[in-house]
Amino acid sequence: MAIAGLAQVSLLARLAGRTLDEIRNAAAAAPGDSDAQLAVADLDLSGGHVDDAFDRLLTLFPTLDAEGKEAVRARILEYFEIVGVDDPRVGKARARLASLLY
């Protein structure tokens, strides 16, 4: 529970001081920018759009260099903790991530 709590605090800290329009516009303007896509995935997750957040990052994953892939992988693992490892959406996303890694 502590790990999930820390992940939620990190999520909120990343979104602090930014508007929904600012985040969405940056992501739309730069579909290949991993930082912009990570930010909008944070926004999606915070709004309860779990599948959208997972799909955005898992679709982006194969297009990234090693550093970008590691950042996305770490963020997705954080999302797993926030959503809860027993959630069926986590199971689907975990399987998809595993297939992308190997």
N, CA, C and O atoms as CSV, one atom per row, in Angstrom:
chain,resi,resn,atom,element,x,y,z
A,1,MET,N,N,0.828,-1.192,0.000
A,1,MET,CA,C,0.000,0.000,0.000
A,1,MET,C,C,0.872,1.256,0.000
A,1,MET,O,O,0.518,2.267,-0.606
A,2,ALA,N,N,1.993,1.182,0.673
A,2,ALA,CA,C,2.883,2.344,0.720
A,2,ALA,C,C,3.438,2.656,-0.659
A,2,ALA,O,O,3.564,3.823,-1.030
A,3,ILE,N,N,3.770,1.619,-1.423
A,3,ILE,CA,C,4.295,1.838,-2.774
A,3,ILE,C,C,3.233,2.495,-3.639
A,3,ILE,O,O,3.535,3.426,-4.386
A,4,ALA,N,N,2.001,2.028,-3.549
A,4,ALA,CA,C,0.906,2.626,-4.319
A,4,ALA,C,C,0.691,4.071,-3.903
A,4,ALA,O,O,0.461,4.933,-4.750
A,5,GLY,N,N,0.763,4.341,-2.614
A,5,GLY,CA,C,0.602,5.710,-2.132
A,5,GLY,C,C,1.681,6.638,-2.658
A,5,GLY,O,O,1.395,7.756,-3.086
A,6,LEU,N,N,2.921,6.172,-2.626
A,6,LEU,CA,C,4.020,6.976,-3.163
A,6,LEU,C,C,3.846,7.219,-4.663
A,6,LEU,O,O,4.122,8.313,-5.155
A,7,ALA,N,N,3.396,6.212,-5.372
A,7,ALA,CA,C,3.173,6.353,-6.815
A,7,ALA,C,C,2.078,7.385,-7.081
A,7,ALA,O,O,2.190,8.175,-8.018
A,8,GLN,N,N,1.025,7.386,-6.271
A,8,GLN,CA,C,-0.051,8.370,-6.438
A,8,GLN,C,C,0.445,9.780,-6.158
A,8,GLN,O,O,0.074,10.721,-6.860
A,9,VAL,N,N,1.269,9.928,-5.150
A,9,VAL,CA,C,1.835,11.244,-4.835
A,9,VAL,C,C,2.719,11.721,-5.984
A,9,VAL,O,O,2.671,12.893,-6.360
A,10,SER,N,N,3.515,10.833,-6.535
A,10,SER,CA,C,4.366,11.189,-7.677
A,10,SER,C,C,3.522,11.624,-8.871
A,10,SER,O,O,3.847,12.600,-9.548
A,11,LEU,N,N,2.455,10.905,-9.119
A,11,LEU,CA,C,1.560,11.246,-10.220
A,11,LEU,C,C,1.003,12.649,-10.034
A,11,LEU,O,O,1.040,13.458,-10.961
A,12,LEU,N,N,0.497,12.940,-8.870
A,12,LEU,CA,C,-0.076,14.264,-8.608
A,12,LEU,C,C,0.982,15.361,-8.694
A,12,LEU,O,O,0.701,16.459,-9.175
A,13,ALA,N,N,2.183,15.073,-8.235
A,13,ALA,CA,C,3.262,16.064,-8.300
A,13,ALA,C,C,3.626,16.384,-9.748
A,13,ALA,O,O,3.909,17.535,-10.081
A,14,ARG,N,N,3.618,15.362,-10.608
A,14,ARG,CA,C,3.939,15.592,-12.025
A,14,ARG,C,C,2.884,16.457,-12.709
A,14,ARG,O,O,3.196,17.194,-13.644
A,15,LEU,N,N,1.650,16.370,-12.252
A,15,LEU,CA,C,0.556,17.131,-12.871
A,15,LEU,C,C,0.389,18.529,-12.269
A,15,LEU,O,O,-0.263,19.384,-12.870
A,16,ALA,N,N,0.956,18.765,-11.118
A,16,ALA,CA,C,0.774,20.036,-10.407
A,16,ALA,C,C,1.243,21.221,-11.250
A,16,ALA,O,O,2.321,21.201,-11.844
A,17,GLY,N,N,0.399,22.251,-11.280
A,17,GLY,CA,C,0.744,23.481,-11.971
A,17,GLY,C,C,0.553,23.459,-13.470
A,17,GLY,O,O,0.893,24.424,-14.153
A,18,ARG,N,N,0.017,22.378,-13.989
A,18,ARG,CA,C,-0.199,22.266,-15.439
A,18,ARG,C,C,-1.690,22.120,-15.704
A,18,ARG,O,O,-2.406,21.486,-14.928
A,19,THR,N,N,-2.152,22.702,-16.791
A,19,THR,CA,C,-3.568,22.600,-17.124
A,19,THR,C,C,-3.810,21.431,-18.062
A,19,THR,O,O,-2.905,20.965,-18.755
A,20,LEU,N,N,-5.038,20.976,-18.068
A,20,LEU,CA,C,-5.447,19.899,-18.959
A,20,LEU,C,C,-5.156,20.267,-20.409
A,20,LEU,O,O,-4.593,19.462,-21.151
A,21,ASP,N,N,-5.533,21.479,-20.820
A,21,ASP,CA,C,-5.314,21.908,-22.202
A,21,ASP,C,C,-3.833,21.955,-22.544
A,21,ASP,O,O,-3.431,21.539,-23.631
A,22,GLU,N,N,-3.036,22.450,-21.642
A,22,GLU,CA,C,-1.591,22.542,-21.852
A,22,GLU,C,C,-0.999,21.152,-22.096
A,22,GLU,O,O,-0.208,20.961,-23.020
A,23,ILE,N,N,-1.384,20.196,-21.271
A,23,ILE,CA,C,-0.858,18.841,-21.396
A,23,ILE,C,C,-1.334,18.179,-22.678
A,23,ILE,O,O,-0.537,17.597,-23.414
A,24,ARG,N,N,-2.624,18.265,-22.945
A,24,ARG,CA,C,-3.176,17.624,-24.150
A,24,ARG,C,C,-2.644,18.258,-25.433
A,24,ARG,O,O,-2.338,17.547,-26.390
A,25,ASN,N,N,-2.531,19.580,-25.464
A,25,ASN,CA,C,-2.017,20.260,-26.656
A,25,ASN,C,C,-0.568,19.893,-26.935
A,25,ASN,O,O,-0.190,19.693,-28.089
A,26,ALA,N,N,0.242,19.801,-25.893
A,26,ALA,CA,C,1.645,19.417,-26.069
A,26,ALA,C,C,1.752,18.002,-26.633
A,26,ALA,O,O,2.584,17.746,-27.504
A,27,ALA,N,N,0.924,17.089,-26.148
A,27,ALA,CA,C,0.952,15.712,-26.638
A,27,ALA,C,C,0.465,15.616,-28.075
A,27,ALA,O,O,1.014,14.857,-28.873
A,28,ALA,N,N,-0.565,16.385,-28.403
A,28,ALA,CA,C,-1.083,16.369,-29.774
A,28,ALA,C,C,-0.069,16.957,-30.755
A,28,ALA,O,O,0.039,16.499,-31.892
A,29,ALA,N,N,0.665,17.963,-30.316
A,29,ALA,CA,C,1.640,18.624,-31.181
A,29,ALA,C,C,2.900,17.784,-31.383
A,29,ALA,O,O,3.623,17.976,-32.361
A,30,ALA,N,N,3.161,16.868,-30.475
A,30,ALA,CA,C,4.394,16.077,-30.548
A,30,ALA,C,C,4.116,14.617,-30.213
A,30,ALA,O,O,4.461,14.155,-29.126
A,31,PRO,N,N,3.495,13.887,-31.137
A,31,PRO,CA,C,3.122,12.503,-30.845
A,31,PRO,C,C,4.308,11.580,-30.559
A,31,PRO,O,O,4.129,10.534,-29.936
A,32,GLY,N,N,5.491,11.937,-30.992
A,32,GLY,CA,C,6.664,11.111,-30.741
A,32,GLY,C,C,7.477,11.539,-29.537
A,32,GLY,O,O,8.490,10.915,-29.219
A,33,ASP,N,N,7.052,12.588,-28.868
A,33,ASP,CA,C,7.770,13.113,-27.703
A,33,ASP,C,C,7.348,12.316,-26.468
A,33,ASP,O,O,6.213,12.427,-26.004
A,34,SER,N,N,8.262,11.524,-25.951
A,34,SER,CA,C,7.898,10.643,-24.838
A,34,SER,C,C,7.494,11.427,-23.595
A,34,SER,O,O,6.596,11.001,-22.868
A,35,ASP,N,N,8.142,12.567,-23.334
A,35,ASP,CA,C,7.765,13.352,-22.150
A,35,ASP,C,C,6.335,13.875,-22.262
A,35,ASP,O,O,5.585,13.851,-21.286
A,36,ALA,N,N,5.958,14.345,-23.448
A,36,ALA,CA,C,4.599,14.847,-23.656
A,36,ALA,C,C,3.586,13.713,-23.538
A,36,ALA,O,O,2.504,13.903,-22.983
A,37,GLN,N,N,3.925,12.552,-24.050
A,37,GLN,CA,C,3.013,11.411,-23.991
A,37,GLN,C,C,2.917,10.851,-22.570
A,37,GLN,O,O,1.849,10.408,-22.148
A,38,LEU,N,N,4.016,10.870,-21.844
A,38,LEU,CA,C,3.972,10.458,-20.439
A,38,LEU,C,C,3.068,11.386,-19.637
A,38,LEU,O,O,2.316,10.935,-18.773
A,39,ALA,N,N,3.143,12.681,-19.925
A,39,ALA,CA,C,2.311,13.650,-19.196
A,39,ALA,C,C,0.828,13.423,-19.466
A,39,ALA,O,O,0.016,13.459,-18.543
A,40,VAL,N,N,0.475,13.191,-20.724
A,40,VAL,CA,C,-0.945,12.989,-21.018
A,40,VAL,C,C,-1.415,11.631,-20.493
A,40,VAL,O,O,-2.583,11.483,-20.134
A,41,ALA,N,N,-0.533,10.651,-20.444
A,41,ALA,CA,C,-0.902,9.367,-19.827
A,41,ALA,C,C,-1.151,9.557,-18.332
A,41,ALA,O,O,-2.064,8.955,-17.768
A,42,ASP,N,N,-0.332,10.397,-17.693
A,42,ASP,CA,C,-0.581,10.726,-16.282
A,42,ASP,C,C,-1.966,11.347,-16.126
A,42,ASP,O,O,-2.718,10.998,-15.215
A,43,LEU,N,N,-2.285,12.256,-17.012
A,43,LEU,CA,C,-3.581,12.924,-16.982
A,43,LEU,C,C,-4.710,11.907,-17.171
A,43,LEU,O,O,-5.699,11.925,-16.439
A,44,ASP,N,N,-4.554,11.028,-18.152
A,44,ASP,CA,C,-5.560,9.989,-18.394
A,44,ASP,C,C,-5.762,9.130,-17.148
A,44,ASP,O,O,-6.894,8.892,-16.726
A,45,LEU,N,N,-4.661,8.668,-16.565
A,45,LEU,CA,C,-4.768,7.807,-15.395
A,45,LEU,C,C,-5.428,8.539,-14.236
A,45,LEU,O,O,-6.276,7.975,-13.544
A,46,SER,N,N,-5.045,9.787,-14.025
A,46,SER,CA,C,-5.624,10.544,-12.907
A,46,SER,C,C,-7.115,10.778,-13.097
A,46,SER,O,O,-7.846,10.957,-12.123
A,47,GLY,N,N,-7.570,10.779,-14.350
A,47,GLY,CA,C,-8.985,10.954,-14.643
A,47,GLY,C,C,-9.760,9.650,-14.733
A,47,GLY,O,O,-10.943,9.647,-15.073
A,48,GLY,N,N,-9.095,8.542,-14.429
A,48,GLY,CA,C,-9.768,7.250,-14.454
A,48,GLY,C,C,-9.771,6.553,-15.795
A,48,GLY,O,O,-10.424,5.522,-15.957
A,49,HIS,N,N,-9.058,7.093,-16.749
A,49,HIS,CA,C,-8.989,6.496,-18.091
A,49,HIS,C,C,-7.777,5.567,-18.161
A,49,HIS,O,O,-6.817,5.813,-18.892
A,50,VAL,N,N,-7.854,4.512,-17.391
A,50,VAL,CA,C,-6.732,3.595,-17.215
A,50,VAL,C,C,-6.328,2.942,-18.529
A,50,VAL,O,O,-5.146,2.927,-18.872
A,51,ASP,N,N,-7.290,2.404,-19.266
A,51,ASP,CA,C,-6.973,1.745,-20.532
A,51,ASP,C,C,-6.322,2.722,-21.508
A,51,ASP,O,O,-5.396,2.353,-22.230
A,52,ASP,N,N,-6.798,3.961,-21.532
A,52,ASP,CA,C,-6.208,4.960,-22.430
A,52,ASP,C,C,-4.757,5.236,-22.062
A,52,ASP,O,O,-3.901,5.343,-22.941
A,53,ALA,N,N,-4.479,5.351,-20.774
A,53,ALA,CA,C,-3.105,5.607,-20.322
A,53,ALA,C,C,-2.193,4.450,-20.716
A,53,ALA,O,O,-1.109,4.662,-21.259
A,54,PHE,N,N,-2.635,3.231,-20.440
A,54,PHE,CA,C,-1.823,2.068,-20.806
A,54,PHE,C,C,-1.620,2.000,-22.311
A,54,PHE,O,O,-0.498,1.805,-22.779
A,55,ASP,N,N,-2.695,2.160,-23.070
A,55,ASP,CA,C,-2.594,2.045,-24.520
A,55,ASP,C,C,-1.663,3.104,-25.098
A,55,ASP,O,O,-0.853,2.800,-25.974
A,56,ARG,N,N,-1.765,4.325,-24.627
A,56,ARG,CA,C,-0.908,5.406,-25.130
A,56,ARG,C,C,0.568,5.038,-24.966
A,56,ARG,O,O,1.355,5.169,-25.903
A,57,LEU,N,N,0.931,4.582,-23.780
A,57,LEU,CA,C,2.339,4.292,-23.519
A,57,LEU,C,C,2.805,3.008,-24.199
A,57,LEU,O,O,3.941,2.935,-24.667
A,58,LEU,N,N,1.953,2.011,-24.256
A,58,LEU,CA,C,2.348,0.763,-24.901
A,58,LEU,C,C,2.419,0.897,-26.414
A,58,LEU,O,O,3.171,0.167,-27.059
A,59,THR,N,N,1.658,1.806,-26.988
A,59,THR,CA,C,1.738,2.074,-28.419
A,59,THR,C,C,3.006,2.867,-28.728
A,59,THR,O,O,3.645,2.643,-29.757
A,60,LEU,N,N,3.362,3.770,-27.863
A,60,LEU,CA,C,4.565,4.591,-28.025
A,60,LEU,C,C,5.837,3.763,-27.833
A,60,LEU,O,O,6.838,4.003,-28.508
A,61,PHE,N,N,5.805,2.810,-26.936
A,61,PHE,CA,C,6.987,2.055,-26.508
A,61,PHE,C,C,7.893,1.575,-27.639
A,61,PHE,O,O,9.097,1.823,-27.580
A,62,PRO,N,N,7.368,0.894,-28.674
A,62,PRO,CA,C,8.263,0.346,-29.701
A,62,PRO,C,C,9.000,1.416,-30.526
A,62,PRO,O,O,9.989,1.111,-31.192
A,63,THR,N,N,8.528,2.644,-30.484
A,63,THR,CA,C,9.136,3.704,-31.295
A,63,THR,C,C,10.291,4.410,-30.587
A,63,THR,O,O,10.956,5.256,-31.184
A,64,LEU,N,N,10.531,4.076,-29.340
A,64,LEU,CA,C,11.489,4.808,-28.514
A,64,LEU,C,C,12.872,4.169,-28.499
A,64,LEU,O,O,13.036,2.981,-28.777
A,65,ASP,N,N,13.868,5.001,-28.161
A,65,ASP,CA,C,15.212,4.484,-27.933
A,65,ASP,C,C,15.243,3.821,-26.551
A,65,ASP,O,O,14.241,3.815,-25.836
A,66,ALA,N,N,16.390,3.269,-26.189
A,66,ALA,CA,C,16.502,2.518,-24.931
A,66,ALA,C,C,16.147,3.374,-23.720
A,66,ALA,O,O,15.468,2.898,-22.811
A,67,GLU,N,N,16.590,4.617,-23.693
A,67,GLU,CA,C,16.291,5.502,-22.560
A,67,GLU,C,C,14.793,5.791,-22.467
A,67,GLU,O,O,14.217,5.770,-21.379
A,68,GLY,N,N,14.173,6.059,-23.605
A,68,GLY,CA,C,12.734,6.313,-23.630
A,68,GLY,C,C,11.938,5.087,-23.215
A,68,GLY,O,O,10.951,5.191,-22.488
A,69,LYS,N,N,12.377,3.920,-23.686
A,69,LYS,CA,C,11.692,2.681,-23.306
A,69,LYS,C,C,11.767,2.453,-21.809
A,69,LYS,O,O,10.789,2.023,-21.197
A,70,GLU,N,N,12.914,2.736,-21.212
A,70,GLU,CA,C,13.057,2.548,-19.774
A,70,GLU,C,C,12.137,3.501,-19.009
A,70,GLU,O,O,11.532,3.113,-18.010
A,71,ALA,N,N,12.034,4.739,-19.474
A,71,ALA,CA,C,11.152,5.714,-18.814
A,71,ALA,C,C,9.699,5.266,-18.893
A,71,ALA,O,O,8.969,5.351,-17.906
A,72,VAL,N,N,9.280,4.795,-20.045
A,72,VAL,CA,C,7.900,4.326,-20.214
A,72,VAL,C,C,7.663,3.065,-19.397
A,72,VAL,O,O,6.619,2.931,-18.758
A,73,ARG,N,N,8.611,2.144,-19.408
A,73,ARG,CA,C,8.465,0.909,-18.625
A,73,ARG,C,C,8.310,1.231,-17.135
A,73,ARG,O,O,7.453,0.668,-16.453
A,74,ALA,N,N,9.138,2.132,-16.648
A,74,ALA,CA,C,9.067,2.507,-15.229
A,74,ALA,C,C,7.729,3.165,-14.900
A,74,ALA,O,O,7.152,2.909,-13.843
A,75,ARG,N,N,7.235,4.010,-15.802
A,75,ARG,CA,C,5.964,4.683,-15.547
A,75,ARG,C,C,4.821,3.680,-15.545
A,75,ARG,O,O,3.929,3.756,-14.699
A,76,ILE,N,N,4.839,2.738,-16.486
A,76,ILE,CA,C,3.782,1.726,-16.533
A,76,ILE,C,C,3.794,0.882,-15.252
A,76,ILE,O,O,2.738,0.570,-14.704
A,77,LEU,N,N,4.976,0.520,-14.784
A,77,LEU,CA,C,5.053,-0.243,-13.533
A,77,LEU,C,C,4.480,0.560,-12.374
A,77,LEU,O,O,3.831,0.003,-11.489
A,78,GLU,N,N,4.718,1.861,-12.378
A,78,GLU,CA,C,4.134,2.734,-11.366
A,78,GLU,C,C,2.606,2.724,-11.469
A,78,GLU,O,O,1.907,2.668,-10.457
A,79,TYR,N,N,2.104,2.779,-12.692
A,79,TYR,CA,C,0.654,2.738,-12.902
A,79,TYR,C,C,0.061,1.431,-12.383
A,79,TYR,O,O,-1.033,1.421,-11.819
A,80,PHE,N,N,0.789,0.323,-12.575
A,80,PHE,CA,C,0.300,-0.960,-12.080
A,80,PHE,C,C,0.057,-0.890,-10.579
A,80,PHE,O,O,-0.939,-1.415,-10.082
A,81,GLU,N,N,0.956,-0.249,-9.865
A,81,GLU,CA,C,0.804,-0.108,-8.414
A,81,GLU,C,C,-0.391,0.768,-8.064
A,81,GLU,O,O,-1.135,0.463,-7.132
A,82,ILE,N,N,-0.577,1.856,-8.809
A,82,ILE,CA,C,-1.687,2.771,-8.539
A,82,ILE,C,C,-3.026,2.084,-8.783
A,82,ILE,O,O,-3.935,2.163,-7.957
A,83,VAL,N,N,-3.135,1.417,-9.912
A,83,VAL,CA,C,-4.403,0.777,-10.291
A,83,VAL,C,C,-4.665,-0.447,-9.428
A,83,VAL,O,O,-5.809,-0.726,-9.070
A,84,GLY,N,N,-3.621,-1.167,-9.097
A,84,GLY,CA,C,-3.756,-2.385,-8.296
A,84,GLY,C,C,-3.435,-3.600,-9.129
A,84,GLY,O,O,-4.029,-3.806,-10.187
A,85,VAL,N,N,-2.516,-4.395,-8.673
A,85,VAL,CA,C,-2.034,-5.522,-9.473
A,85,VAL,C,C,-3.102,-6.581,-9.736
A,85,VAL,O,O,-2.934,-7.416,-10.625
A,86,ASP,N,N,-4.187,-6.559,-8.981
A,86,ASP,CA,C,-5.261,-7.527,-9.196
A,86,ASP,C,C,-6.287,-7.061,-10.228
A,86,ASP,O,O,-7.171,-7.826,-10.614
A,87,ASP,N,N,-6.174,-5.817,-10.672
A,87,ASP,CA,C,-7.108,-5.272,-11.656
A,87,ASP,C,C,-6.870,-5.961,-13.003
A,87,ASP,O,O,-5.720,-6.075,-13.427
A,88,PRO,N,N,-7.921,-6.422,-13.686
A,88,PRO,CA,C,-7.746,-7.117,-14.967
A,88,PRO,C,C,-7.084,-6.253,-16.046
A,88,PRO,O,O,-6.430,-6.781,-16.946
A,89,ARG,N,N,-7.250,-4.941,-15.960
A,89,ARG,CA,C,-6.598,-4.058,-16.941
A,89,ARG,C,C,-5.085,-4.096,-16.775
A,89,ARG,O,O,-4.341,-3.954,-17.746
A,90,VAL,N,N,-4.643,-4.284,-15.559
A,90,VAL,CA,C,-3.204,-4.399,-15.293
A,90,VAL,C,C,-2.673,-5.693,-15.908
A,90,VAL,O,O,-1.605,-5.699,-16.520
A,91,GLY,N,N,-3.405,-6.769,-15.749
A,91,GLY,CA,C,-2.995,-8.043,-16.340
A,91,GLY,C,C,-2.830,-7.954,-17.843
A,91,GLY,O,O,-1.853,-8.457,-18.398
A,92,LYS,N,N,-3.788,-7.315,-18.505
A,92,LYS,CA,C,-3.699,-7.148,-19.959
A,92,LYS,C,C,-2.504,-6.288,-20.342
A,92,LYS,O,O,-1.760,-6.626,-21.263
A,93,ALA,N,N,-2.319,-5.182,-19.639
A,93,ALA,CA,C,-1.210,-4.273,-19.950
A,93,ALA,C,C,0.130,-4.948,-19.651
A,93,ALA,O,O,1.095,-4.770,-20.395
A,94,ARG,N,N,0.189,-5.713,-18.574
A,94,ARG,CA,C,1.427,-6.411,-18.218
A,94,ARG,C,C,1.808,-7.410,-19.317
A,94,ARG,O,O,2.977,-7.509,-19.690
A,95,ALA,N,N,0.829,-8.142,-19.827
A,95,ALA,CA,C,1.090,-9.108,-20.898
A,95,ALA,C,C,1.562,-8.391,-22.165
A,95,ALA,O,O,2.478,-8.851,-22.847
A,96,ARG,N,N,0.931,-7.271,-22.464
A,96,ARG,CA,C,1.327,-6.507,-23.654
A,96,ARG,C,C,2.740,-5.957,-23.498
A,96,ARG,O,O,3.531,-6.002,-24.440
A,97,LEU,N,N,3.062,-5.441,-22.318
A,97,LEU,CA,C,4.414,-4.940,-22.068
A,97,LEU,C,C,5.433,-6.057,-22.188
A,97,LEU,O,O,6.488,-5.870,-22.794
A,98,ALA,N,N,5.134,-7.210,-21.621
A,98,ALA,CA,C,6.060,-8.355,-21.701
A,98,ALA,C,C,6.312,-8.743,-23.150
A,98,ALA,O,O,7.442,-9.068,-23.514
A,99,SER,N,N,5.282,-8.713,-23.976
A,99,SER,CA,C,5.472,-9.084,-25.387
A,99,SER,C,C,6.333,-8.042,-26.115
A,99,SER,O,O,7.041,-8.378,-27.064
A,100,LEU,N,N,6.273,-6.807,-25.683
A,100,LEU,CA,C,7.101,-5.758,-26.293
A,100,LEU,C,C,8.554,-5.846,-25.823
A,100,LEU,O,O,9.470,-5.469,-26.554
A,101,LEU,N,N,8.760,-6.338,-24.621
A,101,LEU,CA,C,10.113,-6.428,-24.067
A,101,LEU,C,C,10.891,-7.615,-24.619
A,101,LEU,O,O,12.117,-7.567,-24.715
A,102,TYR,N,N,10.181,-8.679,-24.983
A,102,TYR,CA,C,10.874,-9.902,-25.406
A,102,TYR,C,C,10.498,-10.336,-26.764
A,102,TYR,O,O,11.002,-11.349,-27.250
